């Protein structure tokens, strides 16, 4: 699965260390999430979805629309 987490991070001018702090993990682990070397837990995807204000479907590549449909 190709995640959009790197694109979102870069679009918001944030470092891996800053995001790792938000989701409470080491920068090296977060880097593995971005590269697809480790599967990111759903609870962390939800945290990132809330942080970036985008849908989970966008983060996991199921849609190109960032907006959250309520």
N, C-alpha and C positions, 0 to 999 in steps of 0.2 A: 504494500500500500504506500502510495506516495502522499506524504502529508504536506500541508502548506505552512507548517510552523516556521520553517526557515524564512520563507517569503514574508510572512507576517512580521517576524522579528526584524528583518532588514528594512521592510517598509516603514517600521516605526522607529528606526535608528536605535535599536537596542542591541546590547551584547548578549552572548550566550550566558555570561555570568549573571546579568541582570534578570534574565528569564528564569535561570536556575534558582535564583533566590526567591522569586515569586512562587515557583512550584515546589520549593524546598527540597532541592536535590543538588548534587555536585555538578559543576560545569561540565566535567568530563562525561557524566551520564547524560546530561542534556544534549551534548554534542552527538552522542550515539543515537539518541532519539531522532535528531535532525537527519542524520545520515542513514537511518533505517537499520542500524545495527542492533538496536534493542527496540522491542515493542513498547510504546508508551501506554501506561495504564489509562483506562477510560476516565478515571477521576481527574487525572492531570489534563486530559484533553478538554474536559468540562471546564476546568479552571482556566485554561488558555482561551477557550471559547468565550467565557465571561470576560476575561481580561481584555481581549481584542474586540469584543462586542461583535462577534461573527458566529454563524451557525456551525454546529458540529459537522454537518454535511459539507460545508465549505472546507473546513480543516482537513477532512479525510478525502477530499477530492470528488465528492459525489455531485457537487454543483459548482458553478462558477459565480453564483450569486452570494455575496458576503452577508446580505441582510438576513436578519432573523425574522421569520414569519411567525406572527403571534396569532 
